[in-house]
Amino acid sequence: MPLRPGWGTLGEPGVVRTNFFAVRLKKDAVYYEYEIAISPYAQAKGNMRFRIMQLVEQADAFRPYIAHVAHDRSQRLVSVSKLPQPLEIPIRYLEEDQADDPKAPTFTVEIKFLSELRMSKLDKHMGGKPEHRNADTQPPVSALNLILQQHAQRHGVCVGRNKYFFPASSEHHTLSLSIEAFRGFFMSVRPMYKQLMVNINLCMTAFYVPGNLAWAMIDFQRQTHGGMPDEFAEKLKVSTRHLGYTRLYTIRRIVTEKSARQAKFYCEEFRGETTVERFFKRKHNIDLRHHSDLPVIDVSNPRSDKPTYLPAEICEIIPGQAYRGKLDPKQTAAMIKVACNPPAFNGDVIVNQGFTDLGLRPNAPGATLAAFGISVDHEMQVVPYRRLPPPSISYRSGKGPQVRDAGWNILDVKLHVGGDMTNWAVLLVQEGRDGEFGGSADPALTAFLDAFRAKCRNIGISGADKRPKIMSVSLPLPSGDTRNRSQAIRAIRDVLEQNLDLRQRSTKPSFVLVLLSGVDKYIYPGIKQLADVELGIHTVHMLLNKARDQRPNKQDQYFSNVVLKVNTKLGGVNHQLDENSMRWLKAPGGRATKTMVMGIDVTHPSPLSLPGTPSIVAVVASIDDRFAQFPASLALQKPDWNKDSKEMVESLTQLTIERLQLYKKKNAGKLPERILVFRDGVSEGQYEQVLRHELPRLQAAFKQISPTVPYKPKLSIIVCGKRHHARFWPPDSAHATKNGNTRPGTVVDKGITDVYDFDFYLQAHNGLQGHVKATHYVVVYDENKLDADTIQQGTHTVSYLYARATKAVSLVPAAYYADIACERGREYLNVLMNVNEPRSSASGPRSAVDRQAQKEAMFERAKQMWGAGVHADLKDTMFYI
């Protein structure tokens, strides 16, 4: 990776506060790292390892060291002083309230020395001298994270990586009877230039409401009108008391086809087959109330071929468990409302509640930090920033709009290059008998479309004078059965095929305006798959409840946004930037140069996707020196069966060749001399993977596109990251937006950036709600020798070139387009990506071989649904916008 070539200088300078706090260590501090080994290992499963470490802390043999160590309750331990070796601690495994039992299983916990961690090596790395750049900082940083997070680990709930929640002391935000939200804190140690820091940020997560599992399942059924998807309770931890003490279990699955009265198993004690209901009555004298109306749960070991059934009503949901399912729209809206707070509120919570909950104050219980000689400053770091100027916006005619707060209005202007909508059509989709319009002949519909045509005509799209062919289809009301929605898509296909000439590109409509009466998770993706993949026609959707908004200017604003999409799909150019803002792309160093800008992203299956569902890759690229049109190549990517998804793009060579071929076609046979790749979706730990795997695939594409004449464009790769936790606070109201955020154009490349790497934070957009987040850009490969001002100001200005908005966007458009194209690919596989039905469990737990075969079969099904991908008549356009 390239070294930082220098610091940016452009823009209005100032300072901002940021949620990084200085960490102070004793001079020449040394810590000792140990491995925790539990034997017999095979018997110490899941919840047991956590309980074993609780028992270790209570053991007499460990008590002398407990105040001077930090551990992760599983595998690693760090000590401020050397521990005796060998150090082996015998443990008799008992549940928390279980009486002493000589027959209880026993374990031996061995704490084995691994390495000595000298913090002086970390100091040298932070000093910035090139010879210390490649020092392995992971061990000391990982140890420091373990130490600083020890209090949170003991007193809170860890969700994911470095995120801690404290349900016992936090405000509850109800999302439903069985789901609630808590505010928590992210915390991570970061080595910066000459200063160790800890990054602390707010986070929000949904949790299960503790209580009886049966009640939660009944509530979920009410919320989902009878649904009982596996994801509601999969991997949920529950406790039981029917054995006389508290025992913990992890739910493997809900056995949706079997109630306690139906579920049978062979019982050795009773010497025969029995039902779950009869077993609990005979063995434990428990009369089950939900013997017929609720399914049993399976709490067997994942490696077991035999289920272990429990009735839900004897199970209690253990407190502090993150909800793994997908929130419904109402729950999502409630979550956003709670999480969306102004910067001042967030800052106050971090420095007050955060420092207390995380145990970072000097008088924190346990005093782990004091034992290790560590302290954390309570004041946010103040770092320099600059505010970059916005570009000038131009249209074909009309006065150039004034940019204010990273946005502008488009009154009385003509689009730079208008598309042609002469041969367009309208599809009115209505559900049931009631709809926004009384059918295709409704005068109100004619007036509505005339207003839309007027908007298209006034803004510069040709062919708007011609009225469209109007088609209508009446769909059955959704019933919750996917077959009902499949029939609806077939009805839409029939209407399109019967009313349009789809035999060849020249006779197809320029686009079909689809008028929808409401949001439907099947209809929209179904139409997109039908139009993009099978029929090869552009579709633009309108939600009629928004499009017919009669409040002043609302309909005009809505039409304006739709027109920007229409013109982009038709190959038009909506607006341009001033020549000076584009010089870094068109004429770097003063010489006219052909440059192509690429965007790459990968989207992966969600927890709601069927096992074996593939990832989807998108590669977009500009085709000329206007940098307005970014056609896309999409591809499926087979999951890594061991971890379900992989980020590096395997088909990148072929997808890049497709983009280069189109560029060559649009530029009189010339290929670009420079290529700038903006790579989205890559985490910090994957930068080297990009260089190891994706860089060679890009270079292979350059060789293959020109096999006879060597083609070696100057290549730069910039990773774009939004999943970081850095936030900024303006110094005062004079340098803030109305809601207290930093202003658009804020760039930070000092104080909290990497010691050596070429990175910066850029906030090009205006944060309208909550606390605005900058994008983190990292130059991981650079043959173009970009300097800091060029890439920072250049990335900022092109953020104003996003086609379907009249404002700067938070992510450089090439990466943004790749993200949108990925989402479009998800629509094509919607029935696999977003499953809202229980997975069949009639056959009981399957073997690993069976599960692998199921994944392979699902991937083959996805390939069949995908077919040849985007239709040939659309693939050279921005069909996805």
N, C-alpha and C positions, 0 to 999 in steps of 0.2 A: 504494500500500500504506500502511496506517496506521502512524503513528509509535508506538513503544512508549509506552503511557500511564503507565508507572511500573514499579516492581519489586514482586514478590510479597513479602508479609510473613508469611503464615500458616505454621505448622509450627515444628518444632524446628530451630534454626539450627546450623550447623557448617561445616566445610571439608572438601573432598575434593581429591585430586590428579587431574589429568587429562593426557592424552597430547598436550598442546599445549606448545610450547617457544618462549620469546621469541627473536625474531630482531632482532639489533642492526645498524643501518646507520650509515655515516658521516653526520654532520649535513649536510643539503642535498646528499645524493648525487645525481649525475646519470649516467644511462647512455644508451647510444645503440643504437637498434634498426635492424637492417638486414634486407633481403629477399635470400634466396639464389635466384638465377635460373640454371638450367642449360640450356644450348642446345647442340645442338638438343633441345628439350624432349621431342618425341615419341619420341626414341630412348632417353631416360633413364627406363627403366621399373623399377618395383618395387625389387628387390634392387640394381639398378645405382645408384640415387641414394645408397644407403648406402655403397656401395663408392667412388663418386665423391668423397664427402666425406672418406673415409679418405685418398684420394689427394691431396685438397686440403691436408689437414693435413701431408702429407709434402712438399708443394711448397715450394721455396725462397721463392717470392713470398709465402707465407702464414706462414712460420715466425716472423717477428718479432712476429706478433700472437697466436699461439696461446695464450700464457699469460694473455691479457687478454680472452678472448672465451668465450662459451658459445653453443652452437647445438644445433638439434634434428636435425641430420644430414640435413635435407631442405629447409626453407623459411625458417627464421628464425635470426637471429644477434643477440646482444646483446654490446656491447663496453663496457669501462670507459672507453675513450677513443675519440676520433674516428679512423676509418680513412680512409686516402687515397681520394679519389674521382677518376676511376673506378677501381675495383679489379676487374680481370679476371684470372682464373687459368686458363691452358690446361692441359688434362689429357688424357693418353693413357690410355685405359681398358685396364687389364690386371688379370686376376684375381690373387689374392694370391701364388700361386707360379708365375705365368706368366712365361716369358722375354720380354724386350723384343721387340716385334713392330711394325715400321714400319707394318704394315697394320691395326693395332688402331684402333678408332674413337676419335675425339678429341672432346672437349667443352670448352666454355668456361663457367666458373663465374664469374658476376658477383655481387658483393656490393654491393647498392645501398642507400644511406641512406634510411631511412623517417621516423624521428622521434627527438626528444630526449625522454627520460623523466626528469622531475624528481620525485624521491621526496618532495619537500616537499608536492606536491599530495596524495599518499597520506596524509601526516601530517595535513594539514588535515581530510581525510575522517574519519580515525580520531579526530580531536578531538571529534567529536560535535555540532558546531554545525549547525543545520538547513540553513544556506545551502550547506553542502558535501555534503549528502546525495546529490545526484544527480551528483556528480563521477564521471567515467568511470575507475573503478579497474581495469578489466580489463587495459589495456596494461601498467601497472607491475606488477600482481600476476602476470600471465602471464610477464613478463620475470624477475621474482624466482623464479618456479617453474623457469624454464629454468636460471637460475644455480644454485639450490640442488640441482637434480637433475642437474647436469652430471656429477658424479663417478659417480653411479648409471647415467647414460646411457652413460658410457664403459666401465664395468667390470661392469655387470649386464645383465639382460634385462628390457626393458619389456614388460609385458603389460597391454593396455588403457590406461586413463588413470591416470597417477601411481602405478602399481604396478611395483615393481622386485624382481627375483629374482636370486640369485647362486649358480647351480648349482655352480660350481667350488669354492666355499668353504662350501656349506651341506650339512646332513645330508640324505641321500637317504631317502625313505620309499616303499618299493616297494608299488605297487597291483596290478601284474601284471608279466609279463615285458617288456611293451612300454610300460608307463605307470608313472610315479613322481611323487611329490608333493614340492614344495619349499615351505619357509616363506620369505616375502618381506616387503616393507614398502611400505605406502602412505605417500606424503608429499605434502602440499599446503600452500602458503602461504595464510594467512587474516588479513585485516586485522580486528583487534578494537578495542575501545574503548581508545584511547591506547596500543596496543601491537600491533606486528606479530608474528604467531605462525606456527609451522609445526606442522601436525597430522601425527603419525607413528603408524601403527598396523600391527599384524601382518596378514598375509593369507596365504592358502594356495591354491595352484593345482597342477593336474595337468600334467605335462609328458610328452612322448614320451621314451622312453629312447633316447639316441643309439645308432646302430648300423645294421646292414644292413636296408634296407626289406623285403626278402623275409622275413627272420626275423621282423620285427614283424608282417607280414601273416599269416604262418603261425601265430604266437601268437594273433593276433586271431581267426583261423578256429577255433582250438581253444577259445578262450574263448566264442565265440558259436555253437559247433556247426556250423561251416561258413559262417557269415555273412561278408559282405564289403561292408558299407554304405559308401557314398561318404564319409560324414562322418568315417570313420576317418582318411583321408588327404587330404581336400579342403583345399587351400591349404597343405599341408605343404611345407616347404622341404627339398630334398635336394641332395646334391652328387655329382658323378661324377668319375672320374679316367681314363676310357678315352681321352680326347683328349690325355693327356700332362700335363695340368694340372688343377687343381680348378675345376670349373664349377658354378655354382649354378642350380637350377631350382625353380620352384614347381609343385606338382602341381595340375593343373586338375581331374582326376577319375580314378578307377579305371575302366578299360574292362572291366567285369566279364564281358562276353561273349567276350572275345578274349584268348587266350594269345599268347605270342611266336611260337608256331608258326602261329597262326591270323591274327594281325593283319598286314595287307598294306598297302603303300603304293607309290607310283610313285617310283623312284629315278633321278634324272637321271644320276648317275655310272654306273649299271649299265644305263641306257637300257631300263628296263622295270620291271614290278611285281615286288616281292620281299616276303618275310616279314621280320619283325623278327629272328627267329632266324637266317635266312640272311644278313641284312645284317651282323649283329654277327660272324658267323663269317668272312665274306668280307672285310669292311672292317677289322675290329679283331682278327681271329683269336681271338675269344672264344667258347668253347663254353658255351652257357647250360645250367645244371643244371635250372632251373625253366621249361623251354620250354613245358610243357603243363599244369602244375598251378597256375600263378599267372597272374592277368591282367596285362596290360601297363598302364602308366600313361600319361596324356596330359599333356605339359608345354607345350602350345602356349599362345600368347598368347590371353587371353580374347576378343580381337577377331578372332581368326583363324577361318576356316571350315575349315581343314585341321588335323587332329590331328598332334602330334609324339609318336611312341611311344617309350617307353624300357622295357626290362625291369627289374623291381623289384630284381633281384639285383645290378645294377651301381650302384645308388643307395644312398647313406648318408644317414641322417637327421641333419641338422645339430643340434648340441646347443642347448639353450635355447629349445625351442619348446613353447608351451602346447598342451595337448591340447584340441581343439575339439569332440570328440564328447561323448556322454552317458555318464557312468560307470554301470556296472551296480550293483546293490544292494550287492554285496560291496565293490566299490571305493569306493562312497560311504560305507559304514560305516567302512572303513579311513581314509578321508580325514577324516571327522568325529572319529574317535578321535585322530588326530594333531593336529587343529586345536583340539580342545576342551581347553583348559588353564586353570587357575585364574588369577585376576588377577595374583597375585604373580609367577608365571612369565612372563606376558606383559610385565609392566612391566620385569622384569629384562632380557628379550631386547631390548626396544625401546631402553633407555638404554645397553646395552652393545654387543651385536652390531649393533643397528640403526644407532647413530651411527658405528660403524666401517665397516660395509658401505656406508652412504649417503655417507660422506666428509664428515661434519659435524664431525669433530674438527679442532682447529687445525693439527695436523701431517699432515693427510690428503695423500696423493700428488696432485700436480698443483696443490694449493693454490688452486683456483678461487675459493673464498670469500674467501681473504685478498686476492687480486688485486682483488676487487670491494669490499673493505672491509666484509665481512659476517662476523658471528659468530653462533653459535646457542648459547643457554644449554643446559646439560646436565641441568638439574633440571626436572622436570615442574612445570607451573604449578599453584599452589594457588588454588582458587576457592571462593567461598561456596556453600553449598547449604542447603536446608531439607528436613526430613522431614515430609511431610504426613500427617495422621492418617487412618486408614481409616474408612469409613462403618460403620454398624450394619446387619446383615443380618436380615431378618425373613421368616418363613413363615406360612402360614395358621394353623397350630397348632404347639405345641411351643415349647420355650425357644429364644430367638434364639441362634444359634451364636456362639461367640467367634472373632473373626478373629485368626489368628496367622500371621505371615509371609505375609500377603496371601492366605490360604486358610482354609477352614473345613470342618467335617464336617457331614453331614446325617443324623445318627442321630435317629430318633424325631421327625421333622418331617413336616408335610404341605405339599405344594407350594401356592403362593399361589392359583392357579387351575388345577385339574386338568382335563385334556381327557377326552374320551369315547372309549374303545377297544372299545366293545361289539361292533362288527362288524369283527374283525381276522382276519388270515390269516397262515399261515406257509408259506414256500417253502424246502424243504430242497434245496440244490444240492450234489450229490456228483459227483466225477470218478472214472471207472473203477468197478471193482467194490468197492474198499475205501473206506469212509467212516467218519465219526465215529459215525454211527448206521446201524442195519440197515434203514432205511426209515421211512416215515411212521407205521407201527404199532409201532415199537420202544418198549418201556416206558421205556427210558432217555431217549428223546426226550420222552415224556410228562412224566417227572419233571423234566427240564430246563425245559420250558415252564411247568410248575406253579410252579417256583421263580421264574421270571421274572414270572409273573402275580402271585405273592405280593408281589414287590417293587413292582410297579405299584400294586397295591391298597393296600399299606401306606403308600406315599408320596402317595396321594391321587388317582390316576387312576381314573375311574369305568369300569365295564364290564369290569374285569379278572377278575371271577368267571366270565365266559363263556369256555369253551375255544374255541380258534380252529379254523378249517378248515385242515387240514394237507395240503400238496401236496408232491410230491417229483419231482425230475428228475435223471436220471443222465446226465452229459455224457461224451463221449469225452475221453481224456487229451490235453492240449495237444501238438501236433506241431510247432509253429513255423510252421505254415501258417495265415494269417489266415482262410482259408475254413473251416478246422476250427472256429475260434471263432465265425464267422458262423453256422454250422450250430447251434452251441450256443445262441446267442441266439434263434434261431428256435425251438428246442426249448423254451426257457423261455417264449417268447411263447405257444406252443401250449398249454402247461400252464396258464398264467394265464387265457387266453381260454376254455379248456374248463371250468375249475373255478370261475370267478368271474363274477358278473353285472356287466358293465362298461358296460351300456347307458346308465345315467344316474347322476348323482352320489349319489342317495339309496340306491342298491343297491350301490355300490362299497364295498370294505372301508375302514375308517378308516385302516389302513396294513397293509402286508405286511412281516412280519419275515423277512428273507432270511438263511438260515444258510449260510455259505460254509466250505468245508473248507480253503481257502487263498487267498493273494493271487494274482490273475490280472489282468494289465493290460488284458485284453479283456472279461472277464466283468463286473467291477464297472461300468465305464463303459457297457457295453452294456445292463445292467439299468437303470441310471439314465436313459439316453436312452429306452429302451422305456417305463419307468414315468412319467417326468416329461413327455415330449413326446407320446408316442403314446397311452398308456392313461389317463393322468391319475390315478395312484394313488401315494400316499406309500409309499416303501420305506425300511426301516431295516435296515442290514446288521450281522451279527455274524460275527466270525471265531471258529470253534468251538474252535480250539486255545487262544485266549485266554479265551473265554467259559466253558470247562469247566476252567479252572485250579483245581485242588483245594487250592492253598495257602491258609492262613487268610485270610479276608476278600477274597481276590482276585476270586472270582466275584461277590461282593456289590458290590465296587467297580466291576467291569465293568458289571454290571446297572444300577447307579446312573447311570453315564455314559450308557448307552443310554436309560434312562428319561427323562433330561433332554432328549435329542433327540426322543424320541417325544412328550413333552408339548408341546414347542415347535412341532413340526410340526402337532399337533392344535389349535393356537391357544391353548394354556395359558400361564400365567405361573409360572415356577419360583420366583423369589424377588424381594423388593423391598428397597429401601434406606430408611433413616429419612427422615422428612420434611425435616429440615434439609439433608440431602445432596442432596435433589431440588429445593430451593427455587429454585436458579438457573435451573432449567428450567420449573418449574410457576408460580412466583410471583416473578419478578425484581422487585426494588424493592418487594416486599410486595403486589403486585397480581396476582391470578390471571390467567395468560396462557396461551393455547394455543401450544405450541411443537412444531415438528416437527424431528427430527434426521435428517439424510440422510448417507449414505455413498456415495462414488463411487470406482470403480476400473476400470482397463482391464488386461486381460492380452493379451499378444502371442504370436504363433507363436514356437516355439523353433527352433534350428538343425536339429532333427529333423523339423520340419513341412514339408509339401509347399509349394513356391512358390505363392503366391496364397492361402494359407490366411488367413482374416480374423482380426482382433483381436476380442475379446469384451468388451463393456461391461456393467457392472452398476451399477444405482442402487438402493439400499435406502433405506427411510424408515420412521420410527415412525408408528403409526396412532392412538395415544392417549397419555394422560398417565402411563401405566405405563412406557413406553419399554422394553417387553419384546418386542413383536412388530415385526419389520422385514421385511415382504414385499419382494420384489425385482422389478425389471424388467430383463430381459436383452436385448441386441441385438448383432448383428454389425456390425463396422466394417471397411469396405474398406481394405486396406493402401494406404499411399503407395508406389506402385510404385518410386519412386526410392530409398526406404530401408526398405521392407518393413513398417513399422509407424508409427503416429502416436498420440500420447498424448491429445490433446484430443478430447473426446467430441462427435461431430458430431450425434448424435441426442438430445442432452441435453434439448432443449425437450420433445420427445414423451415421453421417459422420465419427466421431472419432472411433466408433466401427469398421467400414469398414477398416480404416487404421490400427487399432490394429490387426484385424483378418489377414490382409495380412502380417504384421510384424511377427506375430506368425507362420504363414505358412512358411515364409522364414527363420525362426530362430529355427527350430527343436522344435516347440511348446512353445518357451519361449517368454514372454512379456517383454518389456523394463522396466528397473528399474528406469530410469529417463526420463522425457519428457520435452523438451524445446519448447515452443510455441512462434513463432514469428508472431504477429498479425499486419497486415497491414491495412491501411485505417481508423484508429480510430483517432478522433480528441481529443484535450486535455480535452474537456468537457465530453468525453465519457469513460474515464478511469474507473470511478466508475461503469458505466454500464457494462463494461467487467467483473468486479468482481461480480456484482449483477446477471447478466444473463448468461454469457458464462462460467464462472468458475464452477457454479453448473452443467451445462450441460456436461462439461468435466468430472467432478467427477462422474456424473451419468453413463457415458460411462465406466468408470473404474469398477463400480459395476456390470454393465450388462455383460461385457465381461468375467467376472469370478464370476458367481453367487454363487458358492459353497465355493471357497477359496478366502478370502479377497484379493483384488488387489489394492494396494495403492502406485503407483509410485510417486516419488518425482517430483513435477510439478513446473515449472517456466514459467511465461508469460511475454514476452517482446513486447511492442508496438513499431512499427517502423513508424516514421513520416517523410514524405518528403514535406508536405504542410506547412512548416514553413518559416519564413523570416529571419533567422539568416544567415549571410554571414561573411566570414573571408578574411582578407588581410594579406599576409606575410609581415614581417618587412622590408625586403630588397630583392633585386634580387638574392642574394646568397641562399636564402631560398624559392625561388619561382620557378615555372615551366616556360617554355618559354613564355607562354601567361600571366604570372603574377599571376597565381593562387597558392594557398597553395598546398603543395606536397601530394601525396598519403600517407595514413597512419596517417594523421592529426586527433588527438582526443582532444576534449575540454570537460572537466568536472568541470571547475571552472569559476567563474566570471559571466557567463550568464546562468548557469543551475539553477534548482529549489533549493529553500532554503533547502527543506527536502527530496524531492523525489530522487530516484536512477536513474539518467538520465545522458546522455552524447551525444555529437555530434561526429560522426565518418565519415570521408571522406576516404574510402578505395580505391576509384578509381582515375584515372587521368582525370581531366577535360580538354577535348580537345577544346571545344568551349565555348565562353562566360564565365560567372562567375560560377565556380563550387559550387555545393550545397552539404553539408554534410547531412547525415541521422540522425535524432534525435531518439535515442533509450531510452525507459523508461521501467524499470523493475517494473511491477505493481503487481506481485505476485511471491514469491520466496521461495519454500521449499528446494531448493538445496543450499541455503546459498552462493550464488555466491558473490565473492568479485569483486572490481572494475577492477583489472588487468585481472582476468579470463574472465569476460564477454566482456571487451573492446578488449583485444588481441584476444580472441577466435572469436568474431564476425568479427574482421578484417581479421583473417587468413581464415575463411571459406568463406569470400567474394571472395577468389581465387578459390573456388570449383565450380563455375558456369559452367555447362556442355557445353554450346554451345559457349563459348568464351575462348580466351587465354589471359585473363586479369581479374583483379579484377572488380567487379561490385559495383554500388553505394548502392545497397540494399542487405541485407543478402539473399543468394540464396533461402532459404525456402520461404520467403515472396515474392521474385521475381517470383518464380515458381507459387505460388498461384495467383499472379496478371496475369501471362500469361494464366493460366488455366481458370481464369474468362473471359479473353478476348476470349478464344476459345469457351466458352459457349455462348458468345454474337454472335459468328458466326452462331451458330445453330438457333438463333432467329433473324437473320439479317433482315428479311422482316418486323419484328415488331420493332426492335431496331433502324433502320436507314431508316426512311421514307422520301422520297424526293418528295412526291406528295402532292397536296392540299387535305386537309381533306374536305369531303363533307359538304356543308353548305346549301344544298337545303331546308332542313326542318326547317331552322331557329334555334334560340337558344333553346336548350333542357333544361328540368327541371333538378334539382339536382338528382331526382330519375332516370331519363333517363340516365344521365351521369354515375351514379353509376352502372346501369345495363350494360352500354357499357363497363365499366372497368371490371366488373365481366366476361362478355363474352370474352373480350380480354385475360384475364388471363386463361380462359378455353381453348382458342385457343392455347395459348403458351404451356399449358400442353400437348395438343394433338401433337403439333410439337415436343416437347421434348421427348415424349414417355417414354421409359425406360431409357433414358439417353445414356451415352456412351456404345457402344456395349460390350458384355461380353468378346469378344476376345481381347479387347484393354484396359479394365478398370484397369488392374494390371500393366500397362506400362506408360511411359511418352509420351503418345499419343499427348499431347498438345504442346510439345516443338518445 
